[in-house]
Amino acid sequence: MPQTEHQILDLNGIQLSLYSDGPTQGPVVWLLHGFPECWYSWRHQISALSDAGYRVFAPEMRGYGASSAPHDPAQYDLITLCGDIQAAMDLLGHTQVAMIGHDWGAPIAWHLALLEPERVNVVGALSVPFGGRPKKPAIGMIRELYQDRFHYMLYFQKPGLAEAEMAEDIPRTMRVMMHGMSGTAGGSTLVQDKPADARWLDDRIDPDVPPQWCSPEAFQVYVETFERSGFHGPVNWYRNFERNWERTEPLAGKQIDQPALFIIGDADPVGELESYTIKKMPNVVPRVEQHVIANCGHWIQCEKPEAINQLLLEFLNREFAPKVTP
């Protein structure tokens, strides 16, 4: 485990659990995790970046671990989630940062780049691209396409169901999720051919052990994260598509002008689902550089840590040189 510092910040109406490492005067890099993950999913990057002289901050996002996990879904919209990180930067005195996110952390990073063009000098995203504000909420389009078929995002809209199912056996849930979206997966946990009223993970085979890329010690950190906070907070992130669309109206049509990095695994099911957005991305993120990692699934920073660390360090060393105040 990285030799990290830990603190709890009171901000934006919640408590935010925050881990940090690296020289105190180093350039600041934020690492935002996704679902169902935890700050420790960045363990390889925290070590590599701090060793390279960067000051790294990895929060437990709202709803996870030791951070507050409100039950009201309305407290998990994109602008509120961005507000957690903005308030943390205010408290810590951050004026120039690199913002990197994976999975759900990626939309937060992208939107922070839009909201904070002066403070977010560069932005990076793993697995989830940015295509600008859609013409209508994505959940509406999914409902039209999957009227009589199962889709996990539609299942997540029903209060209480997904979080209860996932909490029934947390180690099994994590094993199924990790294997189901890894580069060696036998079938994605996202797109499944079954009735709309089915449960999510019942028909998935439990591999009994974590993937090779997740040591027993690391797996235990994931399990303990959700034993502590449950799954209602993480699932609530998915219950805000309409609210996200409404609250991001002022950002419609805006480009992300900062240097940007996008990385995805060639076996990540998100790549197929978001293929149109990936192609469209240079139109709204004109300075983006894109990389595809071979033989890699969705848990990209853990499956291929050496490749990710190399790309991150090359990008940051080239594009992120904070201005020195006289």
C-alpha positions as a Markdown table, in Angstrom:
| # | Residue | x | y | z |
|---|---|---|---|---|
| 1 | Met | 0.0 | 0.0 | 0.0 |
| 2 | Pro | 1.3 | 3.5 | -0.8 |
| 3 | Gln | 2.6 | 5.4 | 2.2 |
| 4 | Thr | -0.3 | 7.9 | 2.1 |
| 5 | Glu | -1.5 | 10.6 | 4.4 |
| 6 | His | -5.2 | 10.6 | 5.2 |
| 7 | Gln | -7.5 | 13.5 | 6.2 |
| 8 | Ile | -11.2 | 14.2 | 6.5 |
| 9 | Leu | -12.4 | 17.5 | 5.0 |
| 10 | Asp | -15.6 | 19.2 | 5.9 |
| 11 | Leu | -16.9 | 20.8 | 2.8 |
| 12 | Asn | -19.9 | 21.3 | 0.5 |
| 13 | Gly | -22.3 | 19.9 | 3.2 |
| 14 | Ile | -20.4 | 16.6 | 3.6 |
| 15 | Gln | -17.2 | 15.0 | 4.9 |
| 16 | Leu | -14.7 | 14.1 | 2.1 |
| 17 | Ser | -12.1 | 11.4 | 2.9 |
| 18 | Leu | -8.9 | 12.3 | 1.1 |
| 19 | Tyr | -5.6 | 10.4 | 0.7 |
| 20 | Ser | -2.4 | 12.2 | -0.5 |
| 21 | Asp | 1.2 | 11.4 | -1.2 |
| 22 | Gly | 4.3 | 13.0 | -2.7 |
| 23 | Pro | 6.4 | 16.1 | -2.0 |
| 24 | Thr | 4.3 | 18.9 | -0.5 |
| 25 | Gln | 5.6 | 21.5 | -3.0 |
| 26 | Gly | 5.2 | 19.2 | -6.0 |
| 27 | Pro | 2.7 | 19.9 | -8.9 |
| 28 | Val | -0.7 | 18.8 | -7.8 |
| 29 | Val | -2.4 | 15.8 | -9.5 |
| 30 | Trp | -6.0 | 14.7 | -8.6 |
| 31 | Leu | -7.0 | 11.1 | -9.2 |
| 32 | Leu | -10.8 | 10.5 | -9.2 |
| 33 | His | -12.0 | 6.9 | -9.0 |
| 34 | Gly | -15.1 | 5.3 | -10.5 |
| 35 | Phe | -17.7 | 2.6 | -9.8 |
| 36 | Pro | -17.5 | 0.3 | -8.0 |
| 37 | Glu | -14.0 | 1.2 | -7.0 |
| 38 | Cys | -12.2 | 3.2 | -4.3 |
| 39 | Trp | -9.2 | 5.5 | -3.9 |
| 40 | Tyr | -7.0 | 2.4 | -3.7 |
| 41 | Ser | -7.7 | 1.6 | -7.4 |
| 42 | Trp | -5.0 | 4.3 | -8.1 |
| 43 | Arg | -2.4 | 2.6 | -5.9 |
| 44 | His | 0.1 | 2.1 | -8.8 |
| 45 | Gln | -0.3 | 5.6 | -10.1 |
| 46 | Ile | 0.0 | 7.2 | -6.6 |
| 47 | Ser | 3.4 | 5.5 | -6.1 |
| 48 | Ala | 4.7 | 6.4 | -9.6 |
| 49 | Leu | 3.5 | 10.0 | -9.6 |
| 50 | Ser | 4.7 | 10.7 | -6.1 |
| 51 | Asp | 8.1 | 9.2 | -6.9 |
| 52 | Ala | 8.3 | 11.5 | -9.9 |
| 53 | Gly | 7.8 | 14.5 | -7.7 |
| 54 | Tyr | 4.1 | 15.1 | -8.0 |
| 55 | Arg | 1.8 | 15.8 | -5.1 |
| 56 | Val | -1.1 | 13.4 | -5.5 |
| 57 | Phe | -4.6 | 13.6 | -4.1 |
| 58 | Ala | -7.0 | 10.6 | -4.3 |
| 59 | Pro | -10.4 | 11.2 | -2.7 |
| 60 | Glu | -13.0 | 8.6 | -1.7 |
| 61 | Met | -15.7 | 10.2 | -3.8 |
| 62 | Arg | -19.1 | 11.1 | -2.3 |
| 63 | Gly | -20.9 | 7.9 | -1.4 |
| 64 | Tyr | -17.8 | 5.8 | -0.9 |
| 65 | Gly | -15.8 | 4.5 | 2.1 |
| 66 | Ala | -15.2 | 7.1 | 4.8 |
| 67 | Ser | -16.8 | 10.0 | 2.8 |
| 68 | Ser | -20.4 | 11.0 | 3.5 |
| 69 | Ala | -23.0 | 8.9 | 1.7 |
| 70 | Pro | -26.3 | 10.8 | 1.7 |
| 71 | His | -29.4 | 8.7 | 0.9 |
| 72 | Asp | -31.1 | 11.4 | -1.2 |
| 73 | Pro | -30.2 | 10.8 | -4.9 |
| 74 | Ala | -30.5 | 14.5 | -5.6 |
| 75 | Gln | -27.2 | 15.0 | -3.8 |
| 76 | Tyr | -25.2 | 13.1 | -6.4 |
| 77 | Asp | -25.6 | 15.2 | -9.6 |
| 78 | Leu | -22.5 | 16.1 | -11.6 |
| 79 | Ile | -22.4 | 19.7 | -10.5 |
| 80 | Thr | -22.6 | 18.8 | -6.8 |
| 81 | Leu | -19.9 | 16.1 | -7.2 |
| 82 | Cys | -17.7 | 18.6 | -9.0 |
| 83 | Gly | -18.4 | 21.0 | -6.1 |
| 84 | Asp | -16.8 | 18.5 | -3.7 |
| 85 | Ile | -13.5 | 18.6 | -5.5 |
| 86 | Gln | -13.7 | 22.4 | -6.1 |
| 87 | Ala | -14.3 | 23.0 | -2.4 |
| 88 | Ala | -11.4 | 20.7 | -1.5 |
| 89 | Met | -9.1 | 22.6 | -3.9 |
| 90 | Asp | -10.3 | 25.8 | -2.1 |
| 91 | Leu | -9.5 | 24.5 | 1.3 |
| 92 | Leu | -6.1 | 23.2 | 0.2 |
| 93 | Gly | -5.2 | 26.3 | -1.7 |
| 94 | His | -4.9 | 24.6 | -5.1 |
| 95 | Thr | -4.6 | 27.1 | -7.9 |
| 96 | Gln | -3.1 | 24.9 | -10.6 |
| 97 | Val | -3.8 | 21.2 | -10.9 |
| 98 | Ala | -3.9 | 18.2 | -13.3 |
| 99 | Met | -7.3 | 16.4 | -13.0 |
| 100 | Ile | -7.4 | 12.7 | -13.9 |
| 101 | Gly | -10.5 | 10.5 | -13.7 |
| 102 | His | -11.5 | 6.9 | -14.4 |
| 103 | Asp | -15.0 | 5.5 | -15.1 |
| 104 | Trp | -17.4 | 7.9 | -13.3 |
| 105 | Gly | -14.4 | 9.9 | -12.2 |
| 106 | Ala | -13.8 | 10.8 | -15.8 |
| 107 | Pro | -17.0 | 12.9 | -16.3 |
| 108 | Ile | -16.2 | 14.7 | -13.1 |
| 109 | Ala | -12.7 | 15.4 | -14.4 |
| 110 | Trp | -14.1 | 16.5 | -17.8 |
| 111 | His | -16.6 | 18.9 | -16.2 |
| 112 | Leu | -14.1 | 20.3 | -13.8 |
| 113 | Ala | -12.0 | 21.2 | -16.8 |
| 114 | Leu | -15.0 | 23.1 | -18.1 |
| 115 | Leu | -15.9 | 24.7 | -14.8 |
| 116 | Glu | -12.4 | 25.6 | -13.7 |
| 117 | Pro | -10.4 | 26.5 | -16.8 |
| 118 | Glu | -8.0 | 28.6 | -14.8 |
| 119 | Arg | -7.2 | 26.0 | -12.1 |
| 120 | Val | -7.5 | 22.8 | -14.1 |
| 121 | Asn | -4.4 | 23.1 | -16.4 |
| 122 | Val | -4.7 | 19.7 | -17.9 |
| 123 | Val | -7.2 | 16.9 | -17.9 |
| 124 | Gly | -7.1 | 13.2 | -18.3 |
| 125 | Ala | -9.7 | 10.5 | -18.5 |
| 126 | Leu | -9.5 | 6.7 | -18.5 |
| 127 | Ser | -12.3 | 4.6 | -20.2 |
| 128 | Val | -15.0 | 7.3 | -20.5 |
| 129 | Pro | -14.8 | 9.9 | -23.3 |
| 130 | Phe | -16.3 | 13.3 | -23.5 |
| 131 | Gly | -18.7 | 14.3 | -26.3 |
| 132 | Gly | -20.2 | 17.5 | -24.9 |
| 133 | Arg | -23.7 | 18.0 | -23.4 |
| 134 | Pro | -26.1 | 15.6 | -25.2 |
| 135 | Lys | -29.3 | 16.8 | -26.9 |
| 136 | Lys | -31.3 | 15.0 | -24.2 |
| 137 | Pro | -30.6 | 13.0 | -21.1 |
| 138 | Ala | -28.9 | 9.7 | -22.0 |
| 139 | Ile | -31.3 | 7.7 | -19.8 |
| 140 | Gly | -34.2 | 8.7 | -22.0 |
| 141 | Met | -32.4 | 7.2 | -25.0 |
| 142 | Ile | -31.6 | 4.0 | -23.1 |
| 143 | Arg | -35.3 | 3.7 | -22.2 |
| 144 | Glu | -36.3 | 3.9 | -25.8 |
| 145 | Leu | -33.8 | 1.3 | -26.9 |
| 146 | Tyr | -34.3 | -1.2 | -24.1 |
| 147 | Gln | -38.1 | -1.0 | -23.5 |
| 148 | Asp | -38.5 | -4.8 | -22.9 |
| 149 | Arg | -34.9 | -5.8 | -22.3 |
| 150 | Phe | -32.5 | -5.6 | -19.4 |
| 151 | His | -30.1 | -2.7 | -19.1 |
| 152 | Tyr | -28.1 | -2.2 | -15.9 |
| 153 | Met | -28.6 | 1.6 | -15.9 |
| 154 | Leu | -32.4 | 1.2 | -16.1 |
| 155 | Tyr | -32.2 | -1.4 | -13.3 |
| 156 | Phe | -30.3 | 1.1 | -11.2 |
| 157 | Gln | -33.2 | 3.6 | -11.5 |
| 158 | Lys | -35.4 | 1.6 | -9.2 |
| 159 | Pro | -34.7 | 2.7 | -5.6 |
| 160 | Gly | -33.3 | 0.1 | -3.3 |
| 161 | Leu | -33.0 | -2.8 | -5.8 |
| 162 | Ala | -29.4 | -2.7 | -7.1 |
| 163 | Glu | -27.8 | -1.6 | -3.9 |
| 164 | Ala | -29.6 | -4.4 | -2.0 |
| 165 | Glu | -28.5 | -7.0 | -4.6 |
| 166 | Met | -24.9 | -5.9 | -4.6 |
| 167 | Ala | -24.7 | -5.8 | -0.8 |
| 168 | Glu | -26.0 | -9.4 | -0.4 |
| 169 | Asp | -22.5 | -10.8 | -0.9 |
| 170 | Ile | -20.0 | -8.0 | -1.4 |
| 171 | Pro | -17.0 | -10.2 | -2.2 |
| 172 | Arg | -19.0 | -12.0 | -4.8 |
| 173 | Thr | -20.2 | -8.7 | -6.3 |
| 174 | Met | -16.7 | -7.4 | -6.5 |
| 175 | Arg | -15.3 | -10.6 | -8.1 |
| 176 | Val | -18.1 | -10.7 | -10.7 |
| 177 | Met | -17.7 | -7.1 | -11.6 |
| 178 | Met | -13.9 | -7.2 | -11.8 |
| 179 | His | -13.8 | -10.3 | -13.9 |
| 180 | Gly | -16.8 | -9.3 | -16.0 |
| 181 | Met | -15.1 | -6.2 | -17.4 |
| 182 | Ser | -11.5 | -7.3 | -17.4 |
| 183 | Gly | -9.5 | -7.8 | -20.6 |
| 184 | Thr | -9.9 | -11.6 | -20.2 |
| 185 | Ala | -13.7 | -11.4 | -19.5 |
| 186 | Gly | -16.0 | -14.1 | -20.9 |
| 187 | Gly | -18.9 | -11.6 | -21.2 |
| 188 | Ser | -19.6 | -8.1 | -20.1 |
| 189 | Thr | -21.7 | -7.3 | -17.0 |
| 190 | Leu | -23.1 | -4.3 | -18.9 |
| 191 | Val | -25.0 | -5.7 | -21.9 |
| 192 | Gln | -27.0 | -8.8 | -21.1 |
| 193 | Asp | -29.8 | -10.6 | -23.0 |
| 194 | Lys | -32.5 | -11.1 | -20.4 |
| 195 | Pro | -35.9 | -9.7 | -19.4 |
| 196 | Ala | -36.2 | -6.1 | -18.3 |
| 197 | Asp | -37.4 | -7.2 | -14.8 |
| 198 | Ala | -34.4 | -9.5 | -14.1 |
| 199 | Arg | -31.8 | -8.9 | -11.4 |
| 200 | Trp | -28.3 | -7.8 | -12.4 |
| 201 | Leu | -25.8 | -10.3 | -11.2 |
| 202 | Asp | -27.8 | -13.5 | -10.5 |
| 203 | Asp | -26.8 | -15.2 | -13.7 |
| 204 | Arg | -23.1 | -14.4 | -13.5 |
| 205 | Ile | -20.7 | -17.1 | -12.5 |
| 206 | Asp | -18.6 | -16.3 | -9.4 |
| 207 | Pro | -14.9 | -16.9 | -10.3 |
| 208 | Asp | -14.2 | -17.4 | -6.5 |
| 209 | Val | -11.0 | -15.5 | -6.7 |
| 210 | Pro | -10.2 | -11.9 | -7.8 |
| 211 | Pro | -8.5 | -11.3 | -11.2 |
| 212 | Gln | -4.8 | -11.7 | -11.4 |
| 213 | Trp | -4.3 | -7.9 | -11.4 |
| 214 | Cys | -5.9 | -7.6 | -8.0 |
| 215 | Ser | -4.0 | -9.0 | -5.1 |
| 216 | Pro | -5.9 | -10.5 | -2.1 |
| 217 | Glu | -4.7 | -7.4 | 0.0 |
| 218 | Ala | -6.0 | -5.0 | -2.6 |
| 219 | Phe | -9.3 | -6.9 | -3.0 |
| 220 | Gln | -9.8 | -6.6 | 0.8 |
| 221 | Val | -9.5 | -2.8 | 0.6 |
| 222 | Tyr | -12.3 | -2.8 | -2.0 |
| 223 | Val | -14.5 | -5.1 | 0.1 |
| 224 | Glu | -14.0 | -3.1 | 3.2 |
| 225 | Thr | -14.9 | 0.1 | 1.3 |
| 226 | Phe | -18.4 | -1.2 | 0.6 |
| 227 | Glu | -18.8 | -2.9 | 3.9 |
| 228 | Arg | -18.4 | 0.5 | 5.4 |
| 229 | Ser | -20.6 | 2.6 | 3.2 |
| 230 | Gly | -22.8 | 0.2 | 1.2 |
| 231 | Phe | -23.8 | 0.7 | -2.4 |
| 232 | His | -26.7 | 3.3 | -2.2 |
| 233 | Gly | -24.3 | 6.2 | -2.7 |
| 234 | Pro | -22.5 | 4.9 | -5.8 |
| 235 | Val | -25.8 | 3.7 | -7.4 |
| 236 | Asn | -27.3 | 7.2 | -6.7 |
| 237 | Trp | -24.8 | 8.6 | -9.2 |
| 238 | Tyr | -26.8 | 6.8 | -11.9 |
| 239 | Arg | -30.1 | 8.3 | -10.8 |
| 240 | Asn | -29.2 | 11.8 | -11.9 |
| 241 | Phe | -29.1 | 11.8 | -15.7 |
| 242 | Glu | -32.0 | 14.2 | -16.0 |
| 243 | Arg | -30.7 | 16.4 | -13.2 |
| 244 | Asn | -27.2 | 16.4 | -14.7 |
| 245 | Trp | -28.6 | 17.4 | -18.1 |
| 246 | Glu | -30.6 | 20.3 | -16.5 |
| 247 | Arg | -27.7 | 21.5 | -14.3 |
| 248 | Thr | -25.1 | 21.5 | -17.1 |
| 249 | Glu | -27.2 | 23.7 | -19.5 |
| 250 | Pro | -24.8 | 26.6 | -19.0 |
| 251 | Leu | -22.0 | 24.4 | -20.3 |
| 252 | Ala | -23.8 | 23.5 | -23.5 |
| 253 | Gly | -21.6 | 24.1 | -26.6 |
| 254 | Lys | -18.4 | 24.7 | -24.6 |
| 255 | Gln | -15.2 | 23.1 | -25.6 |
| 256 | Ile | -12.5 | 21.7 | -23.3 |
| 257 | Asp | -9.4 | 23.7 | -24.5 |
| 258 | Gln | -6.8 | 22.4 | -22.1 |
| 259 | Pro | -4.3 | 19.7 | -23.1 |
| 260 | Ala | -6.2 | 16.4 | -22.6 |
| 261 | Leu | -5.4 | 12.7 | -22.4 |
| 262 | Phe | -7.8 | 9.9 | -23.1 |
| 263 | Ile | -6.9 | 6.2 | -22.6 |
| 264 | Ile | -9.0 | 3.1 | -23.1 |
| 265 | Gly | -8.5 | -0.6 | -23.2 |
| 266 | Asp | -9.1 | -2.5 | -26.4 |
| 267 | Ala | -11.3 | -5.0 | -24.6 |
| 268 | Asp | -13.2 | -2.4 | -22.5 |
| 269 | Pro | -17.0 | -2.8 | -23.3 |
| 270 | Val | -17.4 | 1.0 | -22.8 |
| 271 | Gly | -15.3 | 1.4 | -26.0 |
| 272 | Glu | -18.1 | -0.2 | -28.0 |
| 273 | Leu | -20.9 | 1.5 | -26.2 |
| 274 | Glu | -19.2 | 4.9 | -26.6 |
| 275 | Ser | -17.6 | 4.4 | -30.0 |
| 276 | Tyr | -19.5 | 7.4 | -31.5 |
| 277 | Thr | -18.5 | 9.7 | -28.6 |
| 278 | Ile | -14.8 | 8.6 | -28.9 |
| 279 | Lys | -14.8 | 9.6 | -32.6 |
| 280 | Lys | -16.6 | 12.8 | -31.9 |
| 281 | Met | -14.4 | 13.8 | -29.0 |
| 282 | Pro | -11.7 | 15.8 | -30.9 |
| 283 | Asn | -14.5 | 18.2 | -32.0 |
| 284 | Val | -15.2 | 19.2 | -28.4 |
| 285 | Val | -11.7 | 18.5 | -26.9 |
| 286 | Pro | -9.5 | 19.8 | -29.7 |
| 287 | Arg | -6.2 | 19.2 | -27.8 |
| 288 | Val | -6.9 | 15.6 | -26.8 |
| 289 | Glu | -4.4 | 12.8 | -27.4 |
| 290 | Gln | -5.9 | 9.3 | -27.5 |
| 291 | His | -4.3 | 5.9 | -26.7 |
| 292 | Val | -5.7 | 2.3 | -26.8 |
| 293 | Ile | -4.1 | -0.2 | -24.5 |
| 294 | Ala | -3.9 | -3.7 | -26.0 |
| 295 | Asn | -5.3 | -6.8 | -24.1 |
| 296 | Cys | -6.9 | -4.5 | -21.5 |
| 297 | Gly | -10.4 | -4.2 | -20.1 |
| 298 | His | -12.2 | -1.6 | -18.1 |
| 299 | Trp | -10.1 | -1.6 | -14.9 |
| 300 | Ile | -7.3 | 0.0 | -16.9 |
| 301 | Gln | -5.1 | 1.6 | -14.3 |
| 302 | Cys | -4.9 | -1.8 | -12.4 |
| 303 | Glu | -4.8 | -4.2 | -15.3 |
| 304 | Lys | -2.0 | -2.3 | -17.1 |
| 305 | Pro | -0.3 | -0.1 | -14.5 |
| 306 | Glu | 3.1 | 0.2 | -16.2 |
| 307 | Ala | 1.5 | 1.3 | -19.5 |
| 308 | Ile | -0.8 | 3.8 | -17.8 |
| 309 | Asn | 2.0 | 5.2 | -15.6 |
| 310 | Gln | 4.2 | 5.8 | -18.6 |
| 311 | Leu | 1.5 | 7.6 | -20.6 |
| 312 | Leu | 0.5 | 9.7 | -17.6 |
| 313 | Leu | 4.0 | 10.7 | -16.8 |
| 314 | Glu | 4.9 | 11.5 | -20.4 |
| 315 | Phe | 1.7 | 13.6 | -20.7 |
| 316 | Leu | 2.2 | 15.4 | -17.4 |
| 317 | Asn | 5.9 | 16.0 | -17.9 |
| 318 | Arg | 5.2 | 17.5 | -21.3 |
| 319 | Glu | 1.9 | 19.5 | -20.7 |
| 320 | Phe | 1.7 | 20.2 | -17.0 |
| 321 | Ala | 4.3 | 22.8 | -16.0 |
| 322 | Pro | 2.6 | 25.0 | -13.4 |
| 323 | Lys | 3.5 | 28.6 | -13.5 |
| 324 | Val | 6.0 | 29.8 | -10.9 |
| 325 | Thr | 4.8 | 32.8 | -8.9 |
| 326 | Pro | 7.6 | 35.3 | -8.4 |
